[in-house]
Amino acid sequence: MAAFGLKIYDENGDPIDAKCVGFHYDTGNTSDIHDTQNQESNFDNTDADWDGDSTPVPENDVILLHVYTDDACAVHRIISDNSDSYKRSIQILPCQAPTVAILVNDGLVNVELVANQNSSDEYQWEYDGETMHHKQRWYGTDLCDDVKITKVEYDFGDGYGTDDSYIFDSADTYNIKVKVTNECELTAEDSVDIKVKWNEPSVALSNDPVAPGVDEETTIDSVVTDSDSRVVTETWYMDDVETTELTWSFAEIETHIFKVKLDWNDGFEDKVVWEELVIEMTAAELVVDLTYTNNESIYTMNTAVELGDADLDYIRYEIRYRVPFTNEAILCYNSNGSEIEEFEFANSGVYEVTAIAYDELEINDSDTKIITVECTGTGSSDEYVHYIEWE
């Protein structure tokens, strides 16, 4: 069992009659309402209207004592220490003013600005060495009915209203206010100065054709979006050199970068927006034409290359033997860029000879010829003739 002996006092510290209710969180049981006698109340958790048995309140169990009149209340929490008796002086207070803090970020012109607030009507104080609370709800049970915020209002410069958003049409510093009202018509206010800035401009860049070739003209399109007309200057650069031109052609295959710089002011300070367009060029393709001559089983490759936009780097040959019946082409030689252009075949059969040419930009093309070899030789001693033998 645990007996609770309460003495009740008003805001001036004078004894006062009130109503008392006990709530045992760990059992979920709530006592009946007890009226004080001579400004005191005594009740026990073992009473039939509460826990209803003789079980002690276990250590660390939570007991809430709710004491109130028509216009004042207090909630006191007791954490059980296994005592069989708790005596408390409970002070009840009328409504207290709420607290509020306004939460608003800087905004943009013609963009909805939304204000928020963090407010509370809860209150706590110390009396006779113990902590008292104003709480509407605690541990899942309803307590002081009058502890609540009933109205939230904002003032964006033209008076208080219930709307929490506003649209400003000009850049400036504005004072935003909030006012909250509780059940007892007590209020609290807070305010903050914010900056509403002009919207940042943007620029979209494109070019046509997207990937020009050598000496092919490409035209750049620069589209600036500036809803508040805040751009002071627009400056163009090609490869970091200032320019006034939007149509370009280039004599060599390189990567070029076109940049736009927008100087503008947000209403408070000068700012800069940069945007860039990377122009990757398309190199002209080279064209390979493979022909050959032969003297019996010795074949000389004659590869003609029509160059694109770069010099020739090297020519590579691949030779594949076509397996009879299956016609599968099996790689039997890869020159890997060597200078050998003559081949002597040790075995008769059908072969695929492919010439692959690469320029200095790694552009490549190939040409393949099918040759039928009738072997008469026994092998060459010429160091410039590669001997092809298929097992």
C-alpha positions in Angstrom: 0.0 0.0 0.0 0.9 3.6 -0.4 -0.9 6.5 1.3 -0.9 10.0 -0.1 -1.4 12.9 2.2 -1.8 16.2 0.3 -2.1 19.8 1.5 -3.3 22.2 -1.1 -2.2 25.8 -1.6 -3.2 28.5 -4.0 -0.9 30.8 -6.0 -0.4 33.0 -2.9 0.6 30.1 -0.7 -2.8 30.2 1.1 -4.6 26.8 1.9 -7.4 26.1 -0.6 -9.9 23.3 -1.2 -9.6 21.4 -4.5 -10.3 18.1 -6.1 -7.6 15.3 -6.3 -7.2 12.3 -8.6 -4.5 9.7 -8.5 -3.2 7.9 -11.6 -1.0 4.8 -11.3 0.8 4.5 -14.7 2.1 1.0 -14.3 -1.3 -0.5 -13.6 -3.3 1.9 -15.7 -5.7 2.6 -12.8 -7.2 6.0 -12.0 -8.8 6.8 -8.7 -12.1 8.5 -8.2 -12.2 12.2 -7.7 -11.5 13.1 -4.0 -12.7 16.4 -2.5 -10.3 17.9 0.1 -11.4 18.4 3.7 -10.0 21.4 5.3 -7.6 21.9 2.4 -6.2 18.4 2.7 -6.7 15.1 1.0 -5.7 11.6 2.1 -6.2 8.5 0.0 -4.5 5.2 -0.7 -3.7 3.3 -3.8 -5.2 0.2 -2.1 -8.6 1.9 -2.0 -11.3 0.1 -3.9 -11.7 3.1 -6.3 -8.0 2.9 -7.3 -5.7 -0.2 -7.4 -8.1 -2.0 -5.0 -5.6 -4.4 -3.3 -2.9 -4.3 -0.6 0.0 -4.7 -3.1 2.6 -2.0 -2.4 3.5 0.4 -5.2 6.7 -1.2 -6.6 9.9 0.7 -6.7 10.2 3.1 -9.7 6.5 2.9 -10.5 5.0 6.2 -11.6 2.2 7.9 -9.7 0.6 11.1 -11.0 -1.4 13.3 -8.6 -3.8 15.7 -10.4 -5.1 18.5 -8.2 -7.5 21.2 -9.6 -10.2 23.7 -9.2 -12.3 25.4 -11.8 -9.6 27.8 -12.7 -6.3 26.3 -11.4 -4.5 23.0 -11.5 -1.2 21.2 -10.8 0.2 17.8 -11.7 2.8 16.2 -9.4 4.7 13.1 -10.3 6.0 10.6 -7.7 8.5 7.9 -8.6 8.0 5.2 -6.0 10.8 4.4 -3.6 8.8 1.6 -1.8 7.6 4.0 0.8 4.2 3.3 2.3 3.4 7.0 2.8 4.0 10.1 0.7 3.2 13.6 2.1 3.2 16.5 -0.3 2.4 20.2 -0.3 0.7 20.8 -3.7 0.4 24.3 -5.1 -2.1 24.9 -7.8 -1.8 27.8 -10.2 -4.2 29.4 -12.7 -3.4 29.6 -16.4 0.1 30.8 -17.2 1.1 32.6 -20.4 2.3 30.2 -23.1 5.7 30.3 -24.8 6.4 30.5 -28.5 9.4 30.7 -30.9 8.9 31.6 -34.6 10.6 29.5 -37.2 11.0 31.2 -40.6 13.8 31.0 -43.2 14.8 33.7 -45.7 12.6 33.7 -48.8 12.4 34.6 -52.4 10.3 37.2 -54.3 7.0 35.8 -55.6 7.7 32.4 -54.0 5.4 31.4 -51.1 7.0 31.8 -47.7 5.8 29.4 -45.0 6.1 30.3 -41.3 6.3 27.8 -38.5 6.3 28.1 -34.8 7.1 26.0 -31.7 4.8 26.8 -28.9 3.8 25.3 -25.6 1.2 26.0 -22.9 2.9 23.6 -20.4 4.5 25.1 -17.4 6.4 23.8 -14.4 7.5 25.4 -11.1 8.9 24.5 -7.7 6.9 24.5 -4.5 8.1 23.3 -1.1 11.0 21.5 -2.7 8.9 19.6 -5.2 8.2 20.1 -8.9 4.7 21.0 -10.1 3.4 20.9 -13.7 0.7 22.3 -15.9 0.1 19.4 -18.4 -2.8 18.7 -20.5 -1.8 15.0 -21.1 0.9 12.9 -19.5 1.6 9.2 -19.6 -1.5 8.8 -21.8 -4.0 10.3 -19.4 -5.9 13.6 -19.7 -5.0 16.1 -17.0 -5.4 19.9 -16.9 -8.1 20.8 -19.4 -7.2 24.4 -19.6 -3.6 23.8 -20.7 -3.8 24.1 -24.5 -3.0 26.5 -27.3 -6.2 27.5 -29.0 -5.0 30.0 -31.6 -1.9 30.6 -33.7 -1.6 33.8 -35.8 1.0 35.3 -38.0 1.7 38.9 -39.0 3.7 39.3 -42.3 3.4 43.1 -42.2 -0.3 43.8 -42.6 -1.7 42.6 -39.3 -2.3 39.3 -37.6 -4.2 36.5 -39.3 -4.4 32.7 -39.3 -2.6 32.2 -42.6 0.9 30.8 -42.1 2.1 31.7 -45.6 2.7 34.8 -47.6 4.1 36.0 -51.0 6.3 39.0 -51.1 6.6 40.9 -54.3 9.8 42.8 -53.6 13.2 42.1 -52.1 13.6 43.6 -48.6 14.1 42.8 -44.9 10.8 41.9 -43.3 9.7 41.4 -39.7 7.6 38.3 -39.3 5.6 37.9 -36.1 3.7 35.0 -34.4 1.2 35.2 -31.6 -0.3 32.2 -29.8 -3.3 32.3 -27.5 -4.2 29.7 -24.8 -7.5 28.6 -23.4 -7.4 31.4 -20.8 -6.8 34.1 -23.5 -3.3 34.6 -22.4 -0.9 35.3 -25.3 2.8 35.0 -26.2 4.5 36.6 -29.2 7.8 36.2 -31.0 9.3 37.8 -34.2 12.2 37.5 -36.5 13.7 39.6 -39.3 14.1 37.7 -42.6 15.5 38.6 -46.0 13.4 38.2 -49.1 15.7 38.1 -52.1 15.3 38.3 -55.8 15.3 34.9 -57.6 18.6 33.7 -59.0 18.7 33.8 -62.8 19.8 30.8 -64.9 21.1 30.1 -68.4 20.5 27.1 -70.6 23.2 26.4 -73.3 23.0 24.3 -76.4 24.7 24.1 -79.8 23.7 22.8 -83.2 25.2 20.6 -84.5 26.1 19.1 -81.1 29.4 17.5 -82.2 30.7 19.4 -85.2 33.5 18.1 -87.5 36.6 20.0 -88.6 35.7 23.3 -90.2 32.0 22.7 -89.7 30.1 25.6 -88.2 28.2 25.1 -84.9 25.9 27.7 -83.5 25.5 28.2 -79.7 22.1 29.1 -78.2 22.2 31.0 -74.9 18.8 31.3 -73.2 18.8 33.4 -70.0 15.9 33.0 -67.5 15.7 36.1 -65.3 12.2 36.4 -63.8 13.1 39.5 -61.7 15.2 41.3 -64.4 18.2 41.3 -62.1 21.0 40.4 -64.6 23.4 43.3 -64.9 25.8 41.9 -67.6 26.0 38.7 -69.6 29.5 37.8 -70.7 30.5 34.9 -73.1 33.8 33.0 -73.2 35.2 30.4 -75.6 38.0 28.4 -74.1 38.4 31.1 -71.4 38.8 33.9 -73.9 36.0 36.6 -73.8 34.0 36.7 -77.0 30.9 38.2 -78.7 30.5 35.3 -81.2 28.0 32.5 -81.0 28.9 30.7 -84.3 32.1 28.8 -84.4 34.2 26.4 -86.5 37.4 24.6 -85.5 40.3 23.5 -87.5 41.4 20.6 -85.3 39.7 17.9 -83.3 39.7 19.2 -79.8 37.3 19.7 -76.9 36.1 23.2 -76.5 34.3 24.9 -73.6 31.8 27.8 -74.0 31.0 29.6 -70.8 28.4 32.2 -69.8 28.9 34.6 -66.8 25.8 36.4 -65.4 26.5 39.3 -63.0 23.4 40.0 -60.9 22.2 41.4 -57.6 19.8 39.5 -55.2 18.7 42.7 -53.5 21.4 42.6 -50.9 24.7 41.7 -52.6 26.3 41.3 -56.0 26.5 37.7 -57.2 27.6 35.7 -60.2 26.1 32.7 -62.1 28.4 30.6 -64.3 27.2 28.0 -66.9 29.3 26.1 -69.4 28.8 24.0 -72.5 31.3 21.3 -73.4 31.6 20.9 -77.2 33.0 17.5 -78.2 34.0 17.4 -81.9 33.4 14.5 -84.3 36.4 13.2 -86.2 35.9 12.2 -89.8 36.2 8.5 -90.4 39.1 7.0 -92.3 38.4 4.5 -95.1 40.4 1.3 -95.7 40.6 -0.5 -99.1 42.6 -3.8 -99.0 43.9 -5.3 -102.2 46.7 -7.9 -102.7 48.9 -9.6 -105.3 50.4 -13.0 -105.0 53.2 -15.0 -106.4 52.1 -18.6 -105.8 51.7 -18.9 -102.0 53.3 -15.6 -101.2 50.7 -12.8 -100.9 51.6 -9.1 -100.7 49.0 -6.8 -99.0 48.4 -3.4 -100.6 46.3 -1.4 -98.2 45.1 2.0 -99.3 43.8 4.4 -96.5 41.8 7.5 -97.1 42.5 9.6 -94.0 40.0 11.6 -92.0 41.1 14.3 -89.6 44.3 12.8 -88.4 47.5 11.1 -89.6 47.8 7.4 -90.0 49.1 5.7 -86.9 49.4 2.0 -87.9 47.9 -0.9 -89.9 47.2 -4.3 -88.3 46.5 -7.5 -90.1 44.5 -10.5 -88.9 44.4 -13.8 -90.8 41.8 -16.5 -90.2 41.6 -20.0 -91.6 38.2 -21.3 -92.6 37.8 -24.8 -91.3 36.4 -27.1 -94.1 32.8 -28.3 -93.6 32.0 -26.1 -90.6 33.3 -22.9 -92.3 34.4 -21.6 -88.9 37.0 -18.8 -89.1 39.9 -19.5 -86.7 42.4 -16.7 -86.0 45.8 -18.0 -86.9 47.8 -14.7 -87.1 47.6 -11.1 -85.7 50.4 -8.7 -86.8 49.8 -6.4 -83.8 50.9 -3.4 -85.8 54.1 -4.8 -87.2 55.3 -3.6 -90.6 55.1 -7.0 -92.3 52.9 -6.9 -95.4 53.8 -10.2 -97.1 52.7 -13.6 -96.1 53.6 -17.0 -97.3 51.0 -19.7 -96.6 52.2 -23.2 -95.8 48.7 -24.8 -96.1 46.2 -24.7 -98.9 42.7 -23.6 -98.0 40.4 -20.6 -97.7 41.6 -17.7 -95.6 40.1 -14.4 -94.4 42.7 -11.5 -94.5 41.6 -8.3 -92.6 43.5 -5.0 -92.7 42.6 -2.7 -89.8 43.9 0.9 -90.0 44.1 3.3 -87.0 44.7 7.0 -87.1 46.2 9.1 -84.3 42.8 9.9 -82.9 42.2 6.1 -82.5 39.6 6.2 -85.3 39.7 2.9 -87.2 38.3 1.1 -90.2 38.8 -2.3 -91.7 38.5 -4.3 -94.9 38.5 -8.0 -95.3 39.3 -10.2 -98.4 38.7 -13.9 -98.8 41.6 -15.7 -100.6 41.9 -19.3 -101.7 45.5 -20.5 -101.4 47.1 -23.2 -103.5 50.4 -23.9 -101.8 53.5 -24.7 -103.7 56.2 -23.3 -101.5 58.1 -24.9 -98.6 58.7 -21.8 -96.6 60.5 -18.5 -97.1 63.8 -17.2 -95.7 62.9 -13.6 -96.4 62.7 -11.8 -93.0 60.0 -9.5 -94.4 57.7 -12.4 -95.3 55.6 -13.9 -92.5 55.2 -17.6 -92.7 51.6 -18.7 -92.1 51.2 -22.4 -91.1 47.9 -23.9 -90.1 47.8 -27.3 -88.3 
